Each structure stands twice: as C-alpha cells, then as structure tokens.
Amino acid sequence: MKRKLITENDIVALVRKGVNTLHVEKNAIITPAARDKINDLKITVIVDEKGTPREVSKHSIDNGMKSLGRRIALASDHTGFAIKEEMKSFLKELEYEIVDLGTHSPDSCDYPDFAFAAAKKVALRETDFAIIFDATGIPSAITANKVPGIRAATCYNEFSAKSSREHNDANVLALGAKTLGTETIKSIIKVWLASEFLGERHQRRLDKITDIEKHFLGGKI
C-alpha cells in the first residue's frame, strides 16, 4: 500500500486552516522539514495506534552510513555552537569519531578561526571530513575553500548534500544553524555521509578546479 507523504507545505496549510493537530496514518512518511515545522509550530501529532511515522529513506540511508571515513572534525562559531553540540552527540551515536575544534561556548567569536581549523584538519588528512556550522553556512564555506585541496559545500537539503558528494567530491560540509531545523540538519548530514564520489566526467571537472588552484598558488593572476 502506498504510504502518505507529509511535507512542510502540508503543515503550513494545516495551520492556515486554524488546525493544530495532525492525524497521521500507519507508516506515513514525514519529511525532516515537516518535522521541524511541526516542532516550531507546536503541532500535536496523533499516530494510528497500529504504527508510527518514519523518515524519508531512513532505512536506505542508515545502511549506507559506513561508506565513508569515520573521523570527522566539527567546528562552529557562536551561532552554530548549540547545533554543533547536538550533532556531536548525534554522530557519536552513529559511531563516528569526532574531533571538536570549538567554539566551546555561545560567547561571540569569529567564524574564520574555526572554519580554518576544520579545513586544515582535512587538508592535512588528520580527519576524513569536516562539518562546520554558523548562521547560514556560507561564510564558513568561503573560509574553508581558501585552503588548498578543500571543497566545502553549503547544503540546504538532501539533494544538494548528495550532489555535493557525488559530483563535487566535497570534503567539508557547511550548514546554517539559523536557516535549517534540527531534523533537516540531521537528514542532510546522513545523506552527505552516505553518498560517494562518482568519478568519471566529474573527476575531469575537479581536475580543472585543481588547475585553477595551482595557478594562483604559483602567484599568477
């Protein structure tokens, strides 16, 4: 039997009708964005007593978690501190080895310091990958991409996460703590870590990026 898909738009439409209770069928699929919206709007979810809702592609994602390296650097500025701490616990539950590079408090700090520290760990191959957090993920990605050999991607959904790994061989994931909900961030991380570089024509394009990098490292403009 086909399972019902509940999206963020469905939750918004529900609220616009003045309804604050969501009734879901057995084995209904609730997307991560919908879960975040449910939490934000404090929607009450009533599940069929015979079953519980499940996340999109949870089984297939979980089965692919061991495809990549297991040592990951985490870093954030003050805006990403809380979500970094939460994702640190989340990744440890998935049996990843975590190297926490800070920040270690919500006190104001400068994102370049932490994004660079994480990118450096990857460039020196002291960790397999890095995940960095700030308000939008953009400034940390800009910083990380100044380090030779780093391909940092700011991802905002599962598709961009999968594409950044399969097509661009991204080795740093940048996420926005103020632009994404917790469940969406978890889903993006799981997809990113479960995806592998496809090579072939994509490698040819990456080689061209590397050539550009070498051009400027040689002092040429």
Beta strands, then each sheet from edge to edge (+ up, - down):
strand 1: 5-6
strand 2: 21-24
strand 3: 29-30
strand 4: 44-47
strand 5: 71-76
strand 6: 97-100
strand 7: 129-134
strand 8: 152-154
strand 9: 172-176
sheet 1: 1+ 3+
sheet 2: 2+ 4+
sheet 3: 6+ 5+ 7+ 9+ 8+
end
